[in-house]
């Protein structure tokens, strides 16, 4: 990767959406963008070559040290990879709560790199963006995971075919597919949520879950909403994590009864997501989820967005 | 299912192709038809209501008892399900060797039911054929497996979404996809080959194999030969079974070096299969495989066929 700086640029903004890792059927390999909410990073060129975080707008407390904040660390890493020397004031507007299971670290990394891309004569390709953003995921969870990076870069629903080398397959999205994501305000750390998973699974469960992901992929290519609903089940991970989310079973039962195609945990939680065939139903489900979490004494935020292109 | 007999019919023939279970990436759920070879069943109406096996053309010794021979047992079971009383002389021409890993029991069952279908005023649908044929697989291996039944009925490459209820998704086939299957004449019993498999697999292997099947499905829908080649790998089952096939590693190395998209074990073996982008290469690989088995002192037969429609 070789890039040159466009010296006429003074400032550049980058945005990246929240996302759902796993998408129920594809633990660690599928991801889906929630484009209605995300992180934004603004870079303003400095006269020196320093990186300085000048503003952070966030409900959570974020580090301002360059090597600890994902936005600045990913930019520093990218500049090193590109052998470029340039300084920025970095302003961060974080729309995604920390440890929400909504791909906040991936969105921060991709938003920062998109802002940086604005300073390049030849902007980053999607492949370059995804590859550089992985550095942020390694920082955040100790391992390079692509399941949130890929949708943050490509949008829609993505399959991470492999991490090394990084190969991403953007999947086709049936017209009229809507996603709901609801974030109950209880923290779940990705590292801890990963650690509680059993390291082995029964072969017959692998067979059943393989049938689910294979059917889900086929359903996306054929715009088969009924098959999406039939396939969208997580037999492996959800049963091991759902106890971390108060009221999960009740909420899922109600959401499916309302007509959702499926519902599961977004990434490692605590956020939950559902897919629907209409915006109206998605809005209704979002409201119902928020009110059910409220009965558990938990405040929750919800977002609805069309999956894929408008 | 309700069917009536066409009393003007005297004789009816049915054919079903050999098939490859698993197709490397989808243990127990994917299957692929090898249409160049298969089993044929001819039914001739009798004056009484008996089922009698009158002829068997086969290299192997097959039972003639009605409840032990798959063709007759599947017909008897279907007639019982349909509440029909009718007698047949049954002539069987078995193109597929027993215990070859080429879906012989599925082909026999489907060929027999296709022959029976010819006597019905309204023939069996594919769904009905597949559902009735499962009875034969339960006889043959003790469990109902659909991964050979589905391609024997639908042709091409099929995904068995679930067994109960039986749901099959026929997958699209890229134009110009060829399959080679080579049968080295050493017996492997499906039951034994299943029993040697570990009952648990590591979660991270599930993740990798899920990426393979998901990518393979995407590759079929997008006619992406390069992705088929990249995805067609069995990380779980092949390593546990390949020692049953003398010379497997050497053969695979040579076949991939010749340009095959991938190679693995057909079903529970000992047959092996490969996919290619041309008939010429498929023929060449078939010859090479046969000659490599010959070096191991094993006689082998090979077949080449286009996958999917001509």
Contacts between the chains, C-beta under 8 A, distances in Angstrom:
chain1	res1	chain2	res2	distance
A	26	B	210	6.2
A	26	B	214	6.4
A	27	B	203	7.8
A	27	B	206	7.6
A	27	B	207	6.0
A	27	B	210	7.3
A	28	B	207	4.7
A	29	B	207	6.3
A	29	B	210	6.0
A	29	B	211	4.9
A	29	B	214	6.7
A	30	B	214	7.6
A	159	B	211	7.1
A	159	B	214	5.3
A	159	B	215	6.6
A	159	B	218	6.6
A	160	B	211	7.0
A	161	B	211	5.5
A	161	B	214	7.9
A	161	B	215	4.9
A	161	B	227	7.9
A	161	B	230	7.3
A	161	B	231	7.5
A	162	B	211	6.6
A	167	B	230	7.7
A	169	B	215	6.4
A	169	B	218	5.4
A	169	B	227	7.6
A	171	B	218	6.8
A	197	B	203	6.4
A	198	B	203	6.9
A	199	B	202	6.3
A	199	B	203	5.7
A	200	B	200	4.3
A	200	B	201	6.7
A	200	B	202	5.8
A	200	B	203	6.6
A	201	B	200	6.6
A	201	B	201	6.2
A	201	B	202	8.0
A	201	B	203	5.6
A	201	B	206	5.7
A	202	B	199	6.3
A	202	B	200	5.8
A	202	B	201	8.0
A	203	B	27	7.8
A	203	B	197	6.4
A	203	B	198	6.9
A	203	B	199	5.7
A	203	B	200	6.6
A	203	B	201	5.6
A	203	B	236	7.7
A	206	B	27	7.6
A	206	B	201	5.7
A	206	B	206	4.9
A	206	B	209	7.2
A	206	B	236	7.3
A	207	B	27	6.0
A	207	B	28	4.7
A	207	B	29	6.3
A	209	B	206	7.2
A	209	B	210	7.1
A	210	B	26	6.1
A	210	B	27	7.2
A	210	B	29	6.0
A	210	B	209	7.1
A	210	B	210	6.2
A	210	B	213	5.3
A	211	B	29	4.8
A	211	B	159	7.1
A	211	B	160	7.0
A	211	B	161	5.5
A	211	B	162	6.6
A	213	B	210	5.3
A	213	B	213	6.6
A	213	B	214	5.2
A	214	B	26	6.4
A	214	B	29	6.7
A	214	B	30	7.5
A	214	B	159	5.3
A	214	B	161	7.9
A	214	B	213	5.2
A	214	B	214	6.8
A	214	B	217	5.2
A	215	B	159	6.7
A	215	B	161	4.9
A	215	B	169	6.4
A	217	B	214	5.1
A	217	B	217	4.3
A	217	B	218	5.7
A	217	B	221	7.8
A	218	B	159	6.6
A	218	B	169	5.4
A	218	B	171	6.9
A	218	B	217	5.7
A	218	B	221	7.3
A	221	B	217	7.8
A	221	B	218	7.3
A	221	B	221	4.0
A	221	B	222	8.0
A	222	B	221	8.0
A	227	B	161	7.9
A	227	B	169	7.6
A	230	B	161	7.3
A	230	B	167	7.8
A	231	B	161	7.5
A	236	B	203	7.7
A	236	B	206	7.3
